[in-house]
Amino acid sequence: MRFSSSSSDSDAVVSSGESVIESENEIERESPIVGLKPPQKVDGEFVIFKYDNNFYPGKVLKATKKTATISSMKSNGRLWKWPEHKDVLDYPWDAVVAHIEAPKKTSSTRNVFDVPEIHSLIYFLKFNAHNT
């Protein structure tokens, strides 16, 4: 799956190799990926990226034309947490799947976060795998 955007903020193109949908409204109506947006490629944004065939949320620490330096979260069951020792690597932009909202802290006493967009992405991929 690949995301790209045009010069207009309201236009987005999503391509899964077979179909193209040209507006965010159509994406929300025609697929279970509600709210998934292409990366903005800026410092400080939260993203979902792919590494070793798995998806992870993270924060872009430094964005360049070709790569994103990302501090990644680690899985804690269905939730996510920031690791004790930072996991920071450079990833090519084609590994960055989507822009997301900041992860939502789920507990006042534990350092765990929910990333709803990653659940939508995984559901979408499973849904498409069963319907192809």
ABEGO torsion letter per residue (X at the ends): XBBBBBABAABBBBBAGABBBABAAAAAAABABBGBBBBAGBBGBBBBBBBGGBBBBBBBABBBAABBBBBBBBBBEABBBBBABBBBBBBBAAABABBBBBBBBABAABBBBBBAAAAAAAAAAAAAAAAX
